Amino acid sequence: MSRPDLFARLAQAHAQRAHEDLLRRVRTVEQVDGPRIVVAGHALLNFASNDYLGLAQHPALREAMLQAAARSGVGATAAHLLGGHRDEHAALEEKLARWTGRERALLFSTGYMANLGVMVALLGAGDVCVQDKLNHASLLDGAHLSGARLKRYRHAEVDSARRQLETDAAAAALLASDGVFSMDGDVAPLVELAALCKKQQATLMIDDAHGLGVLGAHGAGCAAELAPGDVPLLMATLGKALGVAGAFVAGSAALIDGLIQFARTYVYTTALPPALASAASAAVDIAHNDRERRACLHARIAQFREGAAARGIILLDSTSAIQPVPIGASAAALAASRQLEAAGFYVPAIRPPTVPAGKARLRITFSAAHSESDVAGLLDALARILPRAQEFA
Ligand SMILES: Cc1ncc(COP(=O)(O)O)c(C=O)c1O
């Protein structure tokens, strides 16, 4: 008998990725000062972080974390249901529910786990899960794990979603979409999706990892302008605009009661450290109230888009803090990223399988912590580097 060797197979897949210019690489960031980082001894301006409001190093968050750690230590010591649920978690859940206009909210340790937990709690064999083609991996993985039939629709095309629902008219259905698409930066057609779901008696789930804190009058995210009933299942993360870590699901009291029983990634894992919940609470206060900070982020985004148009730089159609520059070939995207790094800018190349084949890009993200001259410097560097790189975009 001769079985395939798992490590040999992994090594072969690794070699294949390297051959196709698709190898991913871990870089160690040695110093961080807002958007200024040091990598391998080189000072770089970071245009890759999801710290959209520049809160990750904010004094109020540090203070909240330190005080909570001084009060109750570091770890939660147990799962939420077994003594790990602390005052800090309860207060944060209440605050998140109020902010997003939902009855209740439930914390998860990561966004990935929140999405898996929701899907497994709600769906099973015989159900259908309809998803945008460009949804985040955690939504797709959650659907696979649930055993439901996963049906994907063309990016942001509501008619395509309708067709997928109609071909499975009798099955219980969840339609899940990123709110702001993580690699493209555009916002899902929420109003149309909500109307479709109502008509098709499907449940709409929106993952607003990249909209919370950035969009909506009070930063409550991409769905802030819709009625809570239009988006009955809202998930968002605390590790992006809020600058901390973790995630939550917000919705009706009945939904949250059900998730507490059946979301396995909630039940069978250690609760988020309470000090992180405390820091996230401080972040919500700022994200909710500090309009200037959000206005500053949007001013940088507008400056970038106008500057790019003036320089003939092609961008995707995005109004969010995620501003991808399409390149096409993986090797060209990698080369552009390396040239930017040599010029002092950290902008990773995003390549398949994170994005579809032939759609490699530079994923540029903005933060309220960037200055006008930071953005101007990036535009100048892009203008020097891109004329050749974007030829085939
Ligand atoms: C749309 C989306 N959903 C979920 C996640 C996962 O969140 P987390 O990093 O908290 O696991 C991410 C990114 O990480 C994301 O971009």
PDBQT file of the ligand as one rigid body, heavy atoms in Angstrom, charges set to zero:
ROOT
HETATM    1  C1  LIG A 401     -15.577  41.041   4.716  1.00  0.00    +0.000 C 
HETATM    2  C2  LIG A 401     -14.816  40.377   5.815  1.00  0.00    +0.000 A 
HETATM    3  N1  LIG A 401     -15.469  39.559   6.656  1.00  0.00    +0.000 NA
HETATM    4  C3  LIG A 401     -14.835  38.948   7.665  1.00  0.00    +0.000 A 
HETATM    5  C4  LIG A 401     -13.494  39.131   7.878  1.00  0.00    +0.000 A 
HETATM    6  C5  LIG A 401     -12.841  38.389   9.002  1.00  0.00    +0.000 C 
HETATM    7  O1  LIG A 401     -12.722  39.207  10.114  1.00  0.00    +0.000 OA
HETATM    8  P1  LIG A 401     -11.603  38.918  11.209  1.00  0.00    +0.000 P 
HETATM    9  O2  LIG A 401     -10.320  39.473  10.679  1.00  0.00    +0.000 OA
HETATM   10  O3  LIG A 401     -12.089  39.583  12.439  1.00  0.00    +0.000 OA
HETATM   11  O4  LIG A 401     -11.547  37.422  11.347  1.00  0.00    +0.000 OA
HETATM   12  C6  LIG A 401     -12.774  39.991   7.027  1.00  0.00    +0.000 A 
HETATM   13  C7  LIG A 401     -11.342  40.270   7.172  1.00  0.00    +0.000 C 
HETATM   14  O5  LIG A 401     -10.553  39.846   7.885  1.00  0.00    +0.000 OA
HETATM   15  C8  LIG A 401     -13.445  40.612   5.974  1.00  0.00    +0.000 A 
HETATM   16  O6  LIG A 401     -12.789  41.410   5.121  1.00  0.00    +0.000 OA
ENDROOT
TORSDOF 0
